[in-house]
Amino acid sequence: MLNNKIQDALCAQINAEFWSAYLYLSMAMNFENKGLSGVANWFSIQFKEEQAHAQIFMDYVNQRGGKVTLLPIDAVPSEWSTPLEAFKATLEHEKKVTSLINDLFTLAEEEKDHATRDRLLWFIKEQVEEEDTARQLIDKFTLVGDNGMGLYMLDQELASRTYTAPSILSED
């Protein structure tokens, strides 16, 4: 059984994951509108990943006999002038999420909730990957600069990204 402190913190994280999903959906729509369907695809996949992260947390709370309380989702930005600007915002956002996950991990340790601590290890590894991917894309878009052909090629590369549900969803 989850204690109330852990349950409330996990529900707050569920809200943060849905906010992240909403942010990435907003980015996808922004770039779809700008004719960059590959960039839009990348952010659409990211939207699905964040929804999956929220689902993992919800499943976990329910599995531990807790109660999921869904909170209102705050508004997200809706305009980014370039993919580089959006990926820089993505990196900053993922750093914030990393901090939230790390705080949850610390709380789980303080509360001696080893099961929650163990579940959070997956998210810690995921955040390393999320930040690294954002940095790599920032590097690529910085290298391309204003080169139209380079932007076209990167857009095509990002169009090939596909969604794969996290295996942890099927473990529960």
C-alpha positions in Angstrom: 0.0 0.0 0.0 1.3 3.5 -0.8 1.4 6.1 1.9 -0.4 9.3 1.2 2.8 11.3 0.7 4.1 8.9 -2.0 0.6 8.7 -3.6 0.2 12.5 -3.8 3.7 12.8 -5.3 3.0 10.1 -7.9 -0.3 11.8 -8.8 1.5 15.1 -9.3 4.0 13.3 -11.5 1.1 11.9 -13.5 -0.1 15.4 -14.1 3.4 16.5 -15.1 3.6 13.6 -17.6 0.2 14.6 -19.1 1.4 18.2 -19.3 4.5 17.0 -21.1 2.3 15.1 -23.6 0.2 18.2 -24.1 3.4 20.3 -24.7 4.7 17.9 -27.3 1.3 17.7 -29.0 1.4 21.5 -29.2 4.9 21.4 -30.7 3.7 18.8 -33.3 0.7 20.9 -34.3 3.0 24.0 -34.6 5.4 22.3 -37.0 2.6 20.5 -38.9 1.2 24.0 -39.6 4.7 25.2 -40.7 5.0 22.3 -43.3 7.6 20.4 -41.3 5.7 17.1 -41.1 8.8 15.1 -40.1 9.5 17.4 -37.1 5.7 17.2 -36.3 6.0 13.4 -36.4 8.9 13.4 -34.0 6.9 15.5 -31.5 3.7 13.3 -32.1 5.7 10.2 -31.1 7.0 12.1 -28.1 3.4 13.0 -27.2 2.5 9.2 -27.2 5.6 8.4 -25.1 4.6 10.9 -22.4 1.1 9.5 -22.4 2.6 6.1 -21.9 4.7 7.4 -19.0 1.5 8.7 -17.3 -0.1 5.3 -17.9 2.8 3.5 -16.3 2.5 5.7 -13.2 -1.3 5.3 -13.0 -1.0 1.5 -13.4 1.6 1.5 -10.6 -0.5 3.6 -8.2 -3.5 1.2 -8.8 -1.3 -1.9 -8.5 -0.1 -0.6 -5.1 -3.7 -0.1 -3.9 -3.5 3.7 -4.2 -6.0 6.1 -5.8 -5.2 8.1 -8.9 -6.4 11.6 -8.8 -6.2 13.4 -12.1 -5.5 17.2 -11.8 -6.2 20.0 -14.3 -3.5 20.4 -16.9 -2.1 23.9 -17.2 -1.9 25.6 -20.6 1.2 25.0 -22.7 3.1 27.3 -25.1 1.9 27.0 -28.7 4.5 28.7 -30.9 8.1 27.9 -31.8 9.6 29.7 -34.7 12.2 27.0 -35.6 12.8 23.3 -34.8 16.0 24.4 -33.0 14.0 26.7 -30.7 11.6 23.8 -30.0 14.4 21.3 -29.3 16.1 23.7 -27.0 12.8 24.1 -25.1 12.5 20.3 -25.1 15.9 19.9 -23.5 15.1 22.4 -20.8 11.7 20.7 -20.2 13.3 17.2 -20.0 15.9 18.5 -17.5 12.9 19.7 -15.4 11.3 16.3 -15.6 14.5 14.7 -14.6 14.6 16.8 -11.5 11.0 15.8 -10.7 11.8 12.1 -11.1 15.0 12.5 -9.0 12.9 14.2 -6.3 10.4 11.3 -6.4 13.3 8.9 -6.0 14.6 10.8 -3.0 11.2 10.8 -1.4 10.8 7.1 -2.0 14.1 6.5 -0.3 13.1 8.8 2.6 9.8 6.9 3.0 11.6 3.6 2.7 9.3 2.7 -0.2 11.6 0.3 -2.0 9.0 -0.8 -4.6 8.4 2.8 -5.7 12.2 3.4 -5.7 12.6 0.4 -7.9 9.9 1.5 -10.3 11.5 4.9 -10.6 14.8 3.4 -11.8 13.2 2.8 -15.2 12.3 6.5 -15.4 15.7 7.7 -14.4 17.2 5.7 -17.3 14.5 7.0 -19.6 15.4 10.6 -18.7 19.1 10.1 -19.5 17.9 9.0 -22.9 15.4 11.8 -23.3 18.0 14.5 -22.5 20.6 12.9 -24.8 18.2 12.7 -27.7 17.3 16.4 -27.3 21.0 17.4 -27.2 21.7 15.4 -30.4 18.9 17.0 -32.2 20.0 20.5 -31.0 23.4 19.7 -32.4 22.0 18.6 -35.8 19.7 21.6 -36.2 22.6 23.9 -35.1 24.8 22.4 -37.7 22.2 22.8 -40.4 21.5 26.4 -39.5 19.5 28.2 -42.3 20.4 25.6 -44.9 17.1 24.7 -46.6 18.4 21.4 -48.0 19.8 20.4 -44.5 16.4 21.3 -42.9 14.6 19.2 -45.5 16.9 16.2 -44.9 16.5 16.4 -41.1 12.8 16.7 -41.5 12.9 13.5 -43.6 15.0 11.8 -41.0 12.5 12.7 -38.2 9.6 11.5 -40.3 10.9 8.0 -40.0 10.5 7.8 -36.2 8.0 5.3 -35.1 6.3 4.7 -31.7 7.1 1.6 -29.7 5.2 1.2 -26.4 7.6 0.9 -23.4 8.0 -2.8 -22.4 7.3 -1.8 -18.8 3.6 -1.3 -19.8 3.3 -5.0 -20.4 5.2 -6.1 -17.3 2.4 -5.2 -14.8 
